[in-house]
Amino acid sequence: MNVPPAVLVVVGYILGSISFAVLLVRATTGSDIRAEGSGNAGATNVLRAHGKKLALAVALLDVAKGAAAVLLVRLVTGDPRWAAAAGFAAILGHVFPLFYGFRGGKGVATAVGAFLALAPLAILVCFAIFVVIVAATRYVSLGSVVSMAFLPPVAGLLFHAPRAVVTAAGATALLVLFKHLGNLKRLARGEERRLGGP
């Protein structure tokens, strides 16, 4: 495959810009998920508005596009800098999608996919942290922010990931935090919705 890796980083952004939440909800219900619930084009909002099956499909596809962005670059180069750039580009595409007025989701599922390819053991540890926090508190937002905050140190210190991958993990953690500021403010006021309840 004779394609410059920089081109595949752009492809990663375009892949990330495909909003499966918007597409699947529109195809199955005719509605716009961005006009429902929290207005977020992600699996958690789909879960609350349309149930488990559709939310699971959205989550799996969002994970897949993050992983695909990294794996495409690895077809042309083993340089972890390009792979990390492509993974982060996919996350950026999900959060700021080209096709939907740069109004997307919060990037967590796509980040899981990207780092499954970039730093699989680290993301599995962080996913376990996410599960524990959500099980204990039923706050998906809190689990998302805390688990992503652990990703850079877990990847770098525990599993000695390449510097580019740790840098991408840090940028991802900051992006996820930025996208969840509203959730954290509601959490501080006691107004954040719990999973499976008000």
C-alpha positions in Angstrom: 0.0 0.0 0.0 1.9 3.0 -1.3 0.1 5.9 0.4 1.8 8.7 2.4 1.0 8.2 6.1 0.0 11.9 6.3 -2.9 11.1 3.9 -4.0 8.3 6.1 -4.0 10.6 9.1 -6.5 12.7 7.2 -8.5 9.6 6.4 -8.5 8.9 10.1 -10.2 12.2 10.7 -12.7 11.5 8.0 -13.5 8.1 9.5 -14.0 9.7 12.9 -16.3 12.2 11.3 -18.8 9.5 10.4 -21.4 9.8 13.2 -22.9 6.4 13.6 -25.2 7.8 16.3 -26.7 10.2 13.9 -26.9 7.7 11.0 -28.3 4.7 12.9 -30.9 6.7 14.8 -32.0 8.5 11.7 -32.2 5.2 9.7 -34.2 3.4 12.4 -36.4 6.1 13.9 -36.2 9.0 11.5 -35.2 11.4 14.4 -32.0 13.3 15.0 -30.2 12.2 18.1 -28.7 15.7 18.5 -32.3 17.0 19.1 -33.0 14.4 21.8 -31.9 13.9 25.4 -28.5 15.6 26.1 -28.1 16.4 22.4 -24.9 14.4 22.3 -24.2 12.3 19.3 -22.9 9.3 21.2 -23.8 5.9 22.6 -24.9 7.0 26.0 -27.5 9.4 24.7 -28.7 6.8 22.2 -29.0 4.4 25.1 -31.2 6.8 27.0 -33.3 7.8 24.0 -33.6 4.5 22.1 -32.4 1.6 24.2 -29.6 -0.9 24.5 -29.5 -2.6 21.1 -29.1 0.6 19.1 -26.7 2.1 21.7 -24.5 -1.1 21.5 -24.4 -0.9 17.7 -23.3 2.8 17.9 -20.7 2.1 20.5 -19.2 -0.9 18.6 -19.0 1.1 15.4 -17.4 4.1 17.1 -14.8 1.8 18.7 -14.2 0.2 15.2 -13.6 3.5 13.5 -11.0 4.5 16.0 -9.2 1.2 15.6 -9.5 1.3 11.8 -7.8 4.7 11.7 -4.7 3.3 13.5 -4.6 0.0 11.6 -4.8 1.7 8.2 -1.6 3.7 9.0 0.1 0.6 10.1 -0.4 -0.9 6.6 2.2 1.7 5.4 4.4 2.4 8.3 5.4 1.0 11.7 6.3 4.5 13.0 4.2 5.0 16.2 4.1 8.7 15.6 1.9 8.3 12.5 -0.3 5.7 14.2 -0.8 7.9 17.3 -1.6 10.9 15.0 -4.2 8.9 13.1 -5.8 7.6 16.2 -6.1 11.1 17.7 -7.3 12.4 14.3 -10.2 9.9 14.5 -11.1 11.0 18.0 -11.0 14.7 16.8 -13.2 13.7 13.9 -15.8 12.1 16.2 -15.8 15.2 18.5 -15.7 17.7 15.7 -17.1 15.9 12.7 -16.6 17.4 9.2 -20.0 16.1 8.0 -22.2 17.4 10.9 -21.2 21.0 11.4 -18.4 20.0 13.8 -21.0 19.0 16.4 -20.3 15.4 17.5 -19.9 13.2 20.4 -17.5 13.2 23.4 -14.9 10.9 21.9 -14.7 8.1 24.5 -15.7 5.1 22.4 -13.6 6.2 19.5 -10.7 6.7 21.9 -11.2 3.1 23.2 -10.9 1.8 19.7 -7.8 3.9 18.8 -6.0 2.9 22.0 -7.0 -0.7 21.6 -4.8 -0.6 18.6 -2.1 1.8 20.1 -1.9 0.6 23.7 -4.2 -2.3 24.3 -3.2 -3.3 27.8 -3.4 0.3 29.0 -6.9 0.8 27.6 -8.1 -2.4 29.1 -6.9 -1.2 32.5 -8.6 2.1 32.0 -11.8 0.3 30.8 -11.8 -1.6 34.1 -11.5 1.7 36.0 -14.4 3.0 34.0 -16.5 -0.1 34.8 -15.8 0.2 38.5 -16.6 3.9 38.7 -19.9 3.5 36.7 -20.9 0.5 38.7 -20.3 2.3 42.0 -21.8 5.7 41.0 -23.9 5.1 37.9 -22.3 8.3 36.4 -21.0 7.5 32.9 -19.5 11.0 32.7 -17.4 10.6 35.8 -16.2 7.1 34.7 -15.3 8.5 31.3 -13.3 11.5 32.6 -11.4 9.5 35.3 -10.6 6.5 33.1 -9.2 8.8 30.4 -7.2 10.8 32.9 -5.5 7.5 33.9 -4.7 6.6 30.3 -1.4 8.6 29.8 0.3 7.4 33.1 -0.9 3.9 32.6 0.3 3.7 29.0 3.6 5.4 29.8 4.6 4.3 33.2 3.0 0.8 33.4 3.3 -0.3 29.8 6.1 1.9 28.4 4.2 2.9 25.4 6.1 5.1 22.8 6.2 8.8 23.6 3.9 9.6 20.7 1.3 7.3 22.0 1.5 8.8 25.5 1.3 12.3 24.1 -1.8 11.3 22.1 -3.3 9.8 25.3 -2.7 13.1 27.1 -4.3 15.1 24.3 -7.2 12.7 24.4 -7.6 13.0 28.1 -7.7 16.8 27.9 -10.2 16.6 25.0 -12.5 14.3 26.9 -12.3 16.5 30.0 -13.2 19.6 27.9 -16.2 17.8 26.4 -17.4 16.7 29.8 -17.1 20.1 31.6 -20.9 20.6 31.5 -21.4 17.1 33.0 -18.9 17.8 35.7 -20.6 21.1 36.6 -24.0 19.3 36.8 -22.3 16.6 38.9 -21.0 19.3 41.3 -24.6 20.7 41.6 -26.1 17.2 42.0 -28.0 17.5 38.7 -26.1 15.0 36.6 -28.2 12.1 35.3 -27.3 8.6 36.5 -27.2 5.7 34.2 -30.6 3.9 34.3 -32.2 6.6 36.4 -32.9 10.3 36.7 
